[in-house]
Amino acid sequence: MDISALLLSRIQFAFTVSFHIIFPAFTIGLAAWLAFLEACSLIFKKPVYRRLFDFWRSGERRPRWASASHHQKQEWTHEILCRSTYAISGSLETRRL
């Protein structure tokens, strides 16, 4: 296979276009998700929606998970699942996973 200037130009164009498609899509999707969470927080008055909004709005998520033990990560995951289940169903009856 002969590498020509035309092939390199096409590869560069494909790389550039892929980033120009992916990043705006994520940005628009995240903005819509944040608007949805904020609206749910204001309408339903459940703190879980505000916590989710704050979680996705701030970029300070990594240090908490990075320094946690495996057991602590499991506990947090269980807490998030229970709170999400409660936010969706309104029921406090959640089983231990």
N, C-alpha and C positions, 0 to 999 in steps of 0.2 A: 504494500500500500504506500503510495507516494503522498507525503505530506506537503501540501501546497499552501500558498497564502490564502487561497479561497477556503480550503478546509479549516485552517486555523481561524479565519474570520468567522466561519459558521459556528465553530465550537465556542468562540468568545461570545458571539451573539446569543447562542443558546444559554450559556451560563448567565449572562447579564439579564436576559428576559426571564429566566427562571427565578432569579432573585427579585425582579421587579413584579412578578406575579405573587410569589409566596409572601413576602413581607407586608405588602398592603392588605392582602387577604387576612393575615393574622392580626394586623392592626385594626381593621374594620371589625373582625370577629370579636376581638377583645373589647373594643369599645361597645359593641352591642351587648356583650355578656355583662359588662360593668353596668350599663344602663338598665338591663333586666334585673340584676341583683339590687341595684339602688331602688328601683321601683317596687320590687318585692319587699324590701326593707321598710319602705314608707307605707305601703298598703297593708301588709300583714303584721307589722310591728314585732316580728320575730328576730331576736338578736343574731340568729345563725346567718341570716342574709347579710347583715352588716359585717359580720366577721368574715364571710366569704368575699364580700366586696373589698374589705381592707386587705385580705390576703392576696387577691389578684391585683390590687392597685399598687401595693408596695412591692418592691423587689427584694425585700429582706426576709426571704424564706430559708435560704440555705444554711445559715449558721445554726439554727435550731436543730435541723436534721443531721447536720454534719457532726455535731458533737454528742449526739444522743446514742445511747446503747440500743441494741436490737430490741430488748424488752420494752424500752421506753417508746420506740417507734411503733411497736405493735399496739401499745396502749393508746397512743395518739391516733393511730389509724382507726382503732375501735371507736374512740370518742367521736371522730369525724363521721364515721358511718352511722353511729347512733343518732347524732344530731341531724344528719341529713335525712335519715329515716323519719325522725320526729318532725322535721320541717315539712316533709312531703306528706306524711300521713296524719300528723297531729297526735299520734299515739305514743305513749311512753313505754309501751310494751315492746322492748327490743331484747333479743336473745344474745347471749355471749357467743361470738363466733368461734 
